[in-house]
Amino acid sequence: MENVVRPKMPPAQRAKQFMPFAAVKGLEEALALQEIERQEKVEPDAGVVEAINRALTRLSVGEQVQVCYFCKGSYTQAVGSVTAINEHRQYLEVDGARVYFEDIRSIGTKAAR
C-alpha cells in the first residue's frame, strides 16, 4: 500500500468540524419555555366560586366562552366554543383545550355574532 499524502485542510474548513449543531430539533425552544416564571395558583374566595358555579350550570355545548384558568404553572385563557362538558369528571373543553372546573379563575359567555 502506498502512503498518500493529502493536502492540509484550510483552517476555515477545519473549524466547521467543531461548530455546534442541534442534535435534537426544537430542544432550545422547549428549554426556553421551561424557563418561564411559574405562578402560584390563587384560591378564589367563596363569592368567586359561587359565580363560577352559576356560570357553569348555565353553560351548554356550542356556546361561546372566555375562560381564564390555571394550567402547568401559569394562568392562560381559552376563547371559543364549548365542545364538551363532563360533569362527572368536572371539566369542559373549549375548542380542544380541556379546562378542569377547579382550575377556573373566571368564566364569561360571549354573545354570538
C-alpha positions in Angstrom: 0.0 0.0 0.0 1.2 3.4 -0.9 1.2 6.3 1.6 -0.9 9.0 0.1 -0.3 12.5 1.5 -3.4 14.6 1.4 -3.2 18.4 1.2 -3.8 20.2 4.5 -7.4 21.3 5.1 -7.9 25.1 5.1 -8.4 26.4 8.7 -11.9 27.7 7.9 -13.0 24.2 6.8 -11.3 22.6 9.8 -13.2 25.0 12.2 -16.5 23.9 10.7 -16.0 20.4 12.1 -16.3 21.7 15.6 -19.2 24.1 15.2 -22.2 23.4 17.4 -25.2 21.8 15.9 -28.8 21.0 17.0 -28.8 17.3 17.7 -32.5 17.5 18.8 -34.5 19.9 16.8 -36.7 22.2 19.0 -34.7 21.4 22.2 -33.6 25.0 22.6 -37.2 26.3 22.3 -38.5 23.6 24.8 -35.9 24.6 27.3 -36.7 28.3 26.9 -40.4 27.5 27.7 -39.3 25.8 30.9 -37.6 29.0 32.0 -40.8 30.9 32.1 -41.5 32.1 35.6 -44.0 29.9 37.4 -47.1 31.4 39.1 -48.8 30.2 42.2 -52.4 29.1 41.9 -54.7 31.5 43.6 -57.6 30.0 45.6 -60.7 32.1 44.8 -62.9 33.3 47.6 -66.5 31.9 48.1 -68.1 34.7 46.1 -66.0 34.0 43.0 -66.5 30.2 43.4 -70.3 30.8 43.5 -70.2 33.0 40.4 -68.2 30.3 38.5 -70.6 27.6 39.6 -73.6 29.6 38.4 -71.9 30.2 35.0 -71.1 26.5 34.7 -74.6 25.4 35.4 -76.0 27.7 32.6 -73.3 26.7 30.1 -74.2 24.5 27.1 -72.2 22.8 24.3 -71.7 25.2 21.3 -71.8 28.3 23.4 -69.0 30.9 23.0 -67.0 31.4 26.2 -63.8 33.1 27.5 -62.2 31.1 30.4 -59.2 32.1 32.4 -57.7 29.0 34.1 -54.6 27.6 35.8 -52.5 25.2 33.7 -48.9 23.9 34.0 -47.7 26.6 36.4 -49.4 29.7 34.9 -52.7 31.3 34.1 -53.9 31.1 30.5 -57.0 31.9 28.5 -59.2 29.8 26.2 -61.6 31.6 24.0 -64.0 29.8 21.7 -66.9 27.3 21.5 -67.6 24.8 24.3 -67.1 21.4 22.6 -67.8 19.2 25.6 -68.9 19.4 29.2 -68.2 16.4 31.5 -69.9 16.9 34.9 -68.7 13.6 36.2 -65.0 14.3 35.6 -65.6 18.0 36.2 -64.1 19.6 33.1 -65.2 21.4 29.9 -63.5 21.6 26.6 -63.1 24.9 24.7 -62.0 24.3 21.1 -59.9 21.3 22.2 -58.5 22.8 25.4 -59.5 20.8 28.5 -60.3 23.0 31.4 -61.0 21.5 34.8 -63.6 23.2 36.9 -61.3 23.5 39.9 -58.7 25.4 37.8 -61.1 28.1 36.5 -60.4 31.6 37.8 -63.0 33.4 35.7 -65.5 32.5 33.0 -67.7 34.5 30.8 -70.0 33.9 27.9 -69.7 35.8 24.7 -72.7 36.9 22.6 -73.0 35.0 19.3 -72.0 37.1 16.3 
